[in-house]
Amino acid sequence: MDWIWLSFIYGIALAMDCLALAITDGLCFQNICKKKYFFIASVFAMGQILFPLLGHFIGLLGSTFTTWFGRVDHWIAFTLLLFIGGKMLYEGIKGAVKPEESKPLEFTYRYVLFQGVADSIDALVVGVTIGANIHIEVAGIGDYRPYIAFLIIGLMTFIISLIGLFAGKQIAKLLKGRYEIAEVIGGVVLCTLAVFVLLNGLGVINL
């Protein structure tokens, strides 16, 4: 049953980008209820379950698509995260230049769903390689172990995302309502995350 423990470790590793995104949300979303924190964490967790699950099914059907997607997934994730972070950075800098126009980042369900897709799209390939990562020989679509692993990954993502959200909120309190500073920090974090995702996908670094 070592694959279960490996699934927890693997889940923690995969949730690190969600942690960065969650800290940013906790930092920049002002005056939102805790129920929405659970929504954000749930979206990130579901992304880390559904995209690998889709990749797993595709991998069982054939490797042509996954080989191609593995070459572009990090570019897609990089572009989406850079767009989110760049926009946040721009708004923060604009607010610093014109403080009277500074306002908190507005929470919307659509925005969070977009974040969830941007952060999880490269996890599609995880579903194809899950057997190698938790050291099991996948015995076809009826093998239950990959599905348990995906659920564990989602659980770890949910917990770590919640921690990140509350940590971000505590950082925001230290800024005492300086929304523009929060957005600049959040933008820098997401742009940095985008670069790390790209470098990892290109094999320049190994996270």
Backbone bond lengths (Angstrom), bond angles and torsions (degrees), N, CA, C in turn:
res aa  C-N    CA-C-N  psi(-1)  N-CA   C-N-CA  omega(-1)  CA-C   N-CA-C  phi
1 M - - - 1.471 - - 1.536 112.31 -
2 D 1.327 116.60 18.23 1.459 119.37 -179.62 1.523 111.88 -61.35
3 W 1.330 117.17 -26.59 1.463 120.31 -177.49 1.521 111.29 -63.07
4 I 1.334 117.91 -25.98 1.465 120.46 178.13 1.521 110.12 -67.45
5 W 1.330 116.16 -46.89 1.463 119.38 179.02 1.521 110.83 -65.34
6 L 1.309 116.67 -37.23 1.459 120.20 176.77 1.529 110.78 -64.67
7 S 1.331 116.40 -32.63 1.464 120.48 177.96 1.524 110.88 -65.50
8 F 1.338 116.73 -38.83 1.471 120.35 177.11 1.528 110.47 -64.61
9 I 1.328 115.97 -44.78 1.471 120.23 179.66 1.529 110.24 -63.92
10 Y 1.316 115.15 -43.93 1.466 120.76 179.45 1.526 110.25 -63.49
11 G 1.337 116.16 -39.87 1.458 120.86 178.62 1.520 112.15 -62.60
12 I 1.331 116.75 -40.77 1.468 120.98 178.05 1.525 109.88 -62.82
13 A 1.329 116.13 -43.59 1.468 120.40 -179.22 1.530 111.04 -63.06
14 L 1.326 116.33 -43.79 1.465 120.18 -178.47 1.522 112.41 -69.80
15 A 1.325 116.62 -23.01 1.467 120.04 -176.49 1.529 112.89 -83.86
16 M 1.313 118.39 -2.99 1.456 120.03 -176.06 1.524 112.77 -65.26
17 D 1.346 117.24 -36.76 1.467 118.42 177.10 1.525 110.69 -70.33
18 C 1.333 116.53 -33.25 1.469 120.01 175.06 1.525 110.55 -66.81
19 L 1.336 116.38 -33.84 1.461 120.29 177.42 1.529 110.39 -61.47
20 A 1.333 116.41 -45.50 1.465 120.42 179.23 1.526 110.83 -61.84
21 L 1.325 115.75 -41.92 1.460 120.12 179.95 1.525 110.89 -67.42
22 A 1.327 117.08 -39.08 1.461 121.57 -179.59 1.529 111.27 -66.77
23 I 1.336 116.69 -41.89 1.463 119.85 177.11 1.520 110.19 -59.74
24 T 1.324 115.78 -41.38 1.463 120.60 178.32 1.519 111.40 -61.91
25 D 1.324 117.00 -43.67 1.468 120.50 178.79 1.522 111.39 -64.41
26 G 1.325 115.94 -44.20 1.461 119.17 178.42 1.509 112.05 -62.56
27 L 1.314 115.75 -32.52 1.459 121.98 -179.90 1.530 111.95 -73.88
28 C 1.324 116.05 -41.61 1.469 120.25 -169.80 1.526 114.59 -97.04
29 F 1.328 118.88 -32.42 1.462 119.92 177.57 1.521 108.78 -77.00
30 Q 1.303 117.07 116.83 1.456 121.84 -177.90 1.537 110.56 -101.53
31 N 1.327 115.24 144.30 1.468 121.76 172.33 1.526 113.30 56.72
32 I 1.334 117.18 45.39 1.459 119.80 173.43 1.524 108.17 -110.65
33 C 1.320 115.60 148.90 1.458 120.79 -175.84 1.528 110.29 -77.23
34 K 1.327 115.49 162.19 1.456 121.01 -178.28 1.531 111.73 -64.01
35 K 1.331 116.41 -26.39 1.466 119.84 178.41 1.523 110.60 -60.30
36 K 1.328 116.20 -35.87 1.457 119.92 179.07 1.519 111.46 -73.44
37 Y 1.330 116.92 -26.99 1.455 119.46 173.14 1.528 109.80 -62.65
38 F 1.315 116.00 -42.29 1.460 119.86 178.72 1.532 110.57 -66.33
39 F 1.320 116.66 -33.85 1.468 119.88 176.51 1.520 110.27 -64.67
40 I 1.332 117.09 -46.62 1.463 121.01 -179.96 1.526 110.50 -60.28
41 A 1.333 116.86 -47.87 1.467 120.71 -179.79 1.523 110.87 -62.39
42 S 1.331 117.01 -37.08 1.467 121.24 179.04 1.519 111.54 -66.51
43 V 1.331 116.88 -39.78 1.466 120.96 178.43 1.528 110.24 -62.85
44 F 1.328 116.68 -46.02 1.462 120.11 179.36 1.532 110.81 -62.99
45 A 1.337 116.21 -41.29 1.464 120.60 -179.75 1.523 111.45 -65.38
46 M 1.336 116.54 -43.50 1.462 119.68 -179.67 1.522 111.03 -64.94
47 G 1.334 116.36 -35.89 1.455 119.23 176.72 1.514 111.84 -61.67
48 Q 1.340 115.78 -38.61 1.464 120.89 -179.11 1.530 112.33 -78.21
49 I 1.331 116.39 -7.60 1.465 120.76 173.64 1.530 110.49 -98.55
50 L 1.330 116.28 -49.90 1.463 120.93 -171.26 1.525 113.10 -71.23
51 F 1.331 117.41 -42.01 1.464 118.64 -179.18 1.535 112.09 -66.49
52 P 1.336 119.44 -45.99 1.465 118.64 174.34 1.537 112.62 -62.23
53 L 1.331 116.60 -36.19 1.462 119.80 178.75 1.524 110.37 -62.78
54 L 1.329 116.58 -43.70 1.454 120.78 176.96 1.524 110.51 -61.96
55 G 1.337 116.34 -43.76 1.455 119.96 178.25 1.516 112.43 -62.42
56 H 1.326 116.18 -35.29 1.463 120.92 178.88 1.524 110.57 -63.49
57 F 1.329 116.81 -45.91 1.469 120.58 179.50 1.530 110.94 -64.63
58 I 1.319 116.30 -42.47 1.462 119.95 179.18 1.526 110.59 -63.12
59 G 1.332 115.33 -41.46 1.461 119.95 179.30 1.513 112.81 -62.19
60 L 1.334 116.54 -35.01 1.462 120.18 179.02 1.526 111.34 -70.84
61 L 1.343 115.76 -28.45 1.462 120.05 -178.78 1.521 112.48 -81.50
62 G 1.311 115.60 -29.91 1.467 119.74 -179.12 1.509 110.83 166.54
63 S 1.321 115.80 158.84 1.458 119.56 -173.54 1.531 114.01 -100.98
64 T 1.324 117.56 -3.32 1.469 119.57 -175.58 1.519 111.75 -60.96
65 F 1.347 115.75 -49.94 1.465 119.50 -178.35 1.514 111.03 -65.79
66 T 1.327 117.21 -44.56 1.462 119.76 -176.24 1.527 111.46 -67.02
67 T 1.321 117.34 -32.89 1.462 120.03 175.82 1.517 110.06 -62.89
68 W 1.339 115.49 -45.23 1.470 119.82 178.53 1.516 110.73 -66.41
69 F 1.334 117.01 -45.46 1.462 120.23 -176.47 1.518 111.15 -65.93
70 G 1.331 116.18 -33.62 1.449 119.90 178.51 1.522 112.97 -62.51
71 R 1.331 116.05 -20.05 1.462 120.25 178.63 1.526 112.75 -85.85
72 V 1.326 116.78 -18.20 1.470 118.93 -174.51 1.521 113.85 -121.92
73 D 1.337 118.66 -11.80 1.462 120.08 -174.10 1.523 112.29 -59.59
74 H 1.340 116.64 -41.29 1.452 119.74 -178.68 1.529 111.56 -68.72
75 W 1.334 116.40 -29.53 1.464 119.47 176.00 1.525 111.29 -69.57
76 I 1.334 115.97 -38.76 1.467 120.28 177.97 1.522 110.06 -65.35
77 A 1.350 116.37 -48.74 1.464 120.46 179.34 1.532 110.67 -61.50
78 F 1.323 116.75 -41.44 1.470 121.57 178.57 1.526 110.74 -58.93
79 T 1.323 116.40 -46.70 1.466 120.90 -177.94 1.523 111.39 -63.45
80 L 1.324 117.10 -45.56 1.468 120.92 -177.56 1.524 111.41 -67.06
81 L 1.335 116.58 -45.06 1.466 119.75 -179.87 1.528 111.20 -67.77
82 L 1.327 116.10 -36.81 1.466 119.43 177.98 1.519 110.67 -66.11
83 F 1.324 116.31 -35.93 1.473 120.43 177.76 1.528 110.47 -64.10
84 I 1.341 116.11 -47.73 1.466 120.08 179.88 1.532 110.52 -63.07
85 G 1.335 116.09 -48.97 1.456 120.01 -178.46 1.513 112.64 -66.44
86 G 1.332 116.67 -39.71 1.456 120.11 -179.90 1.514 112.43 -64.63
87 K 1.327 116.00 -41.02 1.460 120.19 178.38 1.533 110.35 -64.95
88 M 1.322 115.93 -41.06 1.463 120.76 179.12 1.528 110.30 -64.61
89 L 1.319 116.11 -42.42 1.463 121.09 179.25 1.529 111.02 -63.80
90 Y 1.317 115.69 -42.12 1.470 120.89 178.86 1.524 110.73 -61.66
91 E 1.329 116.56 -46.28 1.466 120.16 -179.29 1.524 110.90 -64.57
92 G 1.332 116.51 -36.91 1.455 120.02 179.30 1.523 112.26 -66.56
93 I 1.327 115.86 -44.27 1.464 119.77 178.92 1.527 110.60 -65.46
94 K 1.329 116.40 -41.10 1.462 120.19 178.73 1.526 109.98 -62.19
95 G 1.343 116.84 -38.76 1.460 120.68 178.46 1.520 112.33 -68.03
96 A 1.351 116.19 -32.20 1.462 119.53 178.09 1.525 111.19 -70.44
97 V 1.336 115.66 -35.89 1.466 120.55 178.73 1.527 111.04 -72.59
98 K 1.336 114.85 -38.40 1.470 120.39 179.61 1.531 108.55 -124.48
99 P 1.335 117.77 79.81 1.474 122.12 -175.89 1.529 113.59 -55.59
100 E 1.315 116.96 -29.77 1.468 119.31 -179.00 1.522 111.76 -67.05
101 E 1.337 116.90 -18.41 1.466 120.87 179.34 1.526 111.72 -98.91
102 S 1.323 116.25 0.84 1.458 120.15 -178.18 1.522 110.96 -69.57
103 K 1.313 116.51 132.34 1.462 121.67 177.60 1.524 109.03 -149.25
104 P 1.319 117.60 155.26 1.472 119.72 -176.75 1.523 112.10 -68.92
105 L 1.331 115.24 153.25 1.452 120.73 175.01 1.522 109.06 -62.48
106 E 1.307 116.06 130.46 1.467 120.30 -175.56 1.519 110.85 -83.85
107 F 1.319 115.64 128.70 1.466 120.91 175.63 1.523 109.50 -76.08
108 T 1.333 116.26 129.24 1.463 121.32 169.76 1.524 107.74 -138.85
109 Y 1.308 115.98 148.12 1.463 119.81 179.59 1.526 110.49 -63.74
110 R 1.309 116.91 -37.56 1.464 120.48 -179.36 1.528 110.90 -64.18
111 Y 1.330 115.94 -39.89 1.470 120.88 179.77 1.531 110.37 -63.21
112 V 1.319 116.91 -43.02 1.467 120.99 -179.55 1.531 110.40 -66.97
113 L 1.330 117.31 -40.38 1.463 120.20 177.55 1.523 110.94 -62.70
114 F 1.326 116.24 -39.21 1.459 120.79 177.03 1.524 110.24 -62.64
115 Q 1.326 116.49 -41.64 1.459 120.91 176.31 1.530 110.80 -59.96
116 G 1.330 115.36 -44.60 1.457 120.09 -178.25 1.515 112.56 -60.15
117 V 1.338 116.53 -41.53 1.467 120.74 178.11 1.520 110.43 -67.97
118 A 1.337 116.18 -45.67 1.466 120.54 -178.49 1.522 111.24 -59.13
119 D 1.315 116.00 -39.43 1.454 120.56 -175.83 1.524 112.74 -79.77
120 S 1.322 117.93 -23.06 1.468 120.58 -171.33 1.517 114.32 -108.45
121 I 1.322 117.82 -8.80 1.461 119.24 -171.76 1.523 112.34 -62.24
122 D 1.335 116.67 -34.39 1.463 118.71 179.10 1.520 112.13 -74.60
123 A 1.343 116.77 -10.60 1.467 120.40 178.53 1.526 111.78 -76.41
124 L 1.342 117.18 -6.91 1.465 119.86 178.26 1.523 110.60 -58.32
125 V 1.320 115.95 -39.10 1.474 120.05 -179.86 1.524 111.25 -68.18
126 V 1.347 117.12 -24.15 1.466 120.95 178.55 1.529 110.35 -57.47
127 G 1.342 115.56 -37.48 1.460 119.28 -179.39 1.513 113.27 -63.45
128 V 1.329 115.87 -31.21 1.461 120.25 179.87 1.521 110.85 -73.93
129 T 1.327 115.93 -35.97 1.469 120.72 -173.57 1.521 113.40 -101.17
130 I 1.338 117.45 9.74 1.460 120.42 -174.48 1.529 112.25 -58.67
131 G 1.326 117.00 -37.54 1.460 119.99 -179.08 1.522 112.13 -61.05
132 A 1.332 116.02 -43.92 1.462 120.33 -179.98 1.523 111.49 -68.38
133 N 1.323 115.95 -33.97 1.462 119.71 -175.39 1.523 113.42 -75.82
134 I 1.324 117.72 -29.01 1.466 119.21 178.15 1.534 111.07 -111.88
135 H 1.335 115.31 13.97 1.462 122.96 171.86 1.533 112.74 60.15
136 I 1.321 115.41 52.33 1.465 119.57 172.81 1.524 108.66 -131.15
137 E 1.313 115.95 153.54 1.453 122.03 174.23 1.530 106.93 -96.72
138 V 1.343 115.80 104.83 1.462 120.04 -175.86 1.522 109.40 -67.14
139 A 1.343 115.36 125.16 1.461 121.01 -174.02 1.523 112.55 -98.67
140 G 1.323 117.51 31.51 1.463 119.43 177.57 1.511 112.45 104.56
141 I 1.330 114.79 -175.59 1.461 121.19 -173.67 1.527 112.38 -65.72
142 G 1.333 117.57 -22.82 1.460 120.60 -178.99 1.511 114.49 -85.04
143 D 1.325 117.23 -4.31 1.466 121.12 179.78 1.532 108.43 -74.39
144 Y 1.322 117.00 119.29 1.465 121.32 -173.73 1.524 113.49 -77.80
145 R 1.322 118.09 -18.97 1.465 120.88 -171.86 1.534 114.25 -61.47
146 P 1.346 120.10 -43.56 1.465 118.40 177.60 1.525 112.92 -59.57
147 Y 1.341 117.39 -35.81 1.465 120.64 -178.54 1.528 110.65 -68.50
148 I 1.328 116.09 -38.62 1.467 119.65 175.14 1.517 109.98 -63.34
149 A 1.331 115.75 -41.19 1.467 120.31 179.52 1.526 110.62 -61.93
150 F 1.329 117.65 -41.81 1.466 120.68 179.64 1.527 111.01 -63.99
151 L 1.328 116.21 -39.74 1.466 119.73 178.27 1.533 110.97 -65.06
152 I 1.321 116.48 -39.96 1.467 120.34 178.24 1.525 110.11 -64.19
153 I 1.339 116.41 -42.84 1.463 121.11 177.62 1.523 110.26 -59.53
154 G 1.340 116.41 -43.36 1.459 120.66 178.27 1.521 111.93 -63.81
155 L 1.336 116.70 -41.02 1.464 121.11 179.28 1.524 110.93 -62.51
156 M 1.324 116.83 -46.33 1.460 120.52 179.85 1.528 110.79 -64.22
157 T 1.326 116.52 -37.67 1.466 120.69 177.66 1.520 110.58 -63.70
158 F 1.326 117.10 -42.55 1.468 121.84 179.91 1.528 110.43 -60.98
159 I 1.319 116.64 -49.20 1.470 121.12 -177.48 1.528 110.63 -64.23
160 I 1.331 116.14 -47.38 1.462 120.45 -177.66 1.524 111.03 -66.89
161 S 1.333 117.29 -35.75 1.463 120.55 177.83 1.527 111.14 -65.70
162 L 1.320 117.13 -40.59 1.463 120.04 176.72 1.528 110.85 -61.82
163 I 1.322 116.18 -43.19 1.463 119.95 177.56 1.528 109.98 -59.13
164 G 1.326 116.13 -43.90 1.452 120.76 179.70 1.511 112.96 -63.47
165 L 1.313 117.05 -39.93 1.468 121.48 179.66 1.527 111.32 -62.83
166 F 1.318 116.07 -46.40 1.470 119.24 -179.30 1.529 110.88 -71.01
167 A 1.333 116.93 -32.37 1.469 119.50 176.15 1.524 109.92 -65.78
168 G 1.333 115.80 -42.79 1.455 119.89 177.83 1.518 112.34 -61.88
169 K 1.309 115.93 -37.44 1.474 120.41 178.18 1.523 111.04 -64.51
170 Q 1.322 117.23 -38.73 1.456 120.07 178.57 1.530 111.28 -66.73
171 I 1.331 115.82 -37.79 1.468 119.46 176.53 1.526 109.77 -64.84
172 A 1.338 116.15 -40.02 1.466 120.74 -179.64 1.530 111.36 -61.24
173 K 1.340 116.55 -35.31 1.468 119.89 179.47 1.520 111.08 -64.42
174 L 1.326 116.06 -32.90 1.462 120.03 179.16 1.526 111.45 -68.58
175 L 1.330 116.03 -25.46 1.467 120.26 -179.35 1.527 112.43 -81.90
176 K 1.343 116.21 -12.08 1.463 122.56 174.22 1.532 113.43 52.43
177 G 1.334 114.22 51.82 1.462 118.68 173.59 1.511 115.62 82.85
178 R 1.322 118.28 6.70 1.469 120.22 177.60 1.522 108.54 -80.07
179 Y 1.341 116.06 82.64 1.455 121.85 -174.97 1.530 112.36 -61.04
180 E 1.331 115.72 -36.44 1.455 118.72 -176.51 1.529 111.26 -66.48
181 I 1.347 116.91 -36.06 1.468 120.19 177.37 1.527 109.92 -67.09
182 A 1.328 115.65 -42.06 1.466 120.61 178.61 1.529 110.66 -59.04
183 E 1.318 117.16 -43.01 1.460 120.16 -178.55 1.524 111.76 -70.68
184 V 1.324 117.60 -36.11 1.463 119.93 176.44 1.527 109.86 -63.25
185 I 1.339 116.54 -46.46 1.470 120.13 178.87 1.526 110.06 -61.88
186 G 1.337 116.44 -46.02 1.460 120.66 179.43 1.515 112.11 -61.26
187 G 1.330 116.56 -41.89 1.456 120.53 178.88 1.513 112.32 -63.41
188 V 1.329 116.27 -42.11 1.472 120.61 178.51 1.525 110.19 -63.49
189 V 1.338 116.51 -42.58 1.469 120.45 179.59 1.521 111.12 -60.74
190 L 1.338 117.51 -45.92 1.462 120.48 -177.18 1.527 111.96 -70.69
191 C 1.330 117.50 -38.35 1.463 120.05 176.97 1.529 110.24 -64.36
192 T 1.329 116.14 -39.55 1.462 120.57 177.07 1.522 110.53 -64.74
193 L 1.337 115.86 -42.42 1.462 120.70 177.44 1.517 110.47 -60.29
194 A 1.333 117.19 -42.18 1.461 121.53 179.02 1.524 110.90 -58.85
195 V 1.332 116.96 -43.88 1.461 121.46 179.77 1.531 110.87 -65.24
196 F 1.336 116.98 -41.62 1.463 120.33 178.89 1.529 110.95 -63.78
197 V 1.338 116.74 -41.08 1.466 120.38 177.99 1.524 110.33 -60.88
198 L 1.322 116.76 -43.07 1.466 120.71 179.70 1.526 111.37 -65.52
199 L 1.318 116.89 -48.37 1.464 120.73 -179.42 1.522 111.70 -62.20
200 N 1.332 116.05 -37.78 1.458 120.22 177.37 1.516 110.84 -65.81
201 G 1.343 115.80 -42.70 1.467 120.13 179.17 1.514 112.67 -65.57
202 L 1.331 117.38 -31.96 1.466 121.55 179.55 1.525 112.05 -82.63
203 G 1.358 116.00 -7.85 1.452 119.59 178.82 1.520 113.52 83.30
204 V 1.338 116.91 8.83 1.473 120.26 178.71 1.529 110.07 -69.62
205 I 1.333 115.67 -38.09 1.461 121.56 174.24 1.515 107.49 -126.71
206 N 1.305 116.77 163.13 1.469 121.25 -179.28 1.510 108.59 -127.97
207 L 1.371 115.48 101.34 1.452 120.34 -178.74 1.514 110.61 -97.82
